[in-house]
Amino acid sequence: MVKLNNINIDFDCNKETPYFQATSEQRIRFDMEDLKINLIRKIIEDVFTEEDKISVIFVSEYIYNKKRYSSKSKVGKIINIRNWHETVVEDETTGEGEVYATIMNLKREDITNYCSAIYKGHTEAYISFFSDKFLLYVSSDVIDIISNDVEKIANLKQNYSNLFNKFHENGNF
């Protein structure tokens, strides 16, 4: 497990996704099937500014029997990986775990490129982009945005009222 302090999220591929760790006031979800690439770009521009210090965290490897195996996420084909930091989370008794890679100083365009590639069917990783204010989780099914700034989430919900997924709003499951 990796703790993302600014947004109070445990980034752990063995637990619930970041979306379910936040209250409905702190999150908004978009179904990938309802989006187009130009809309993905617009949402990302509404969330992150060019000045934001953006990082990404993803599962780069899995550990089985104390051996590391690539997650085959192919993140490096979309995002230029220069300097990264690894966080190894391993259960000493079982010898199993994960390696989380964190890359800092990304550009907003890196997020757009990655989300667009996933939209087009690229192999997905367990991945989130984050700044001090926002976390964006993306999979082949959804784009989730989380923030402690409930006003910013409320603005996104108002701006995309006809588009965002309301299924889990207000505790509905």
Helices and strands as residue ranges (DSSP letters): E 2-4, G 5-7, E 9-11, G 18-21, G 24-26, E 27-31, G 32-34, H 37-47, E 54-64, E 67-70, G 75-77, E 84-91, E 96-106, H 108-119, E 127-130, E 135-138, E 142-146, H 150-159, G 169-171
